[in-house]
Amino acid sequence: MLVERAVDGFLLLNTPADKIAVPVPVVAISAHSAGENVTNIVLDHHLAAELALTHLHSLGHRRIAIMRGRMPFPIPSFVGRPFSRWPAR
């Protein structure tokens, strides 16, 4: 069915890829699991959060909340603690 519908591949974002078996290429971004015939791109979540928060802070934002849905993975270590480069208030 995938080939008939001209699907060239799958791009998975933050989705476990260890049980996917399809006849097209698969790229998993932040899959948190290894899968056979799956190209995994591993993200540095701490650095990504730091860059985003630094940018928001540089724009003058000070009251920043982090919201998330259900996560099957551990909560990142930066949640719930102040960003070290920001002056204490």
Order of alpha helices (4+ residues) and beta strands (2+ residues): beta-beta-beta-alpha
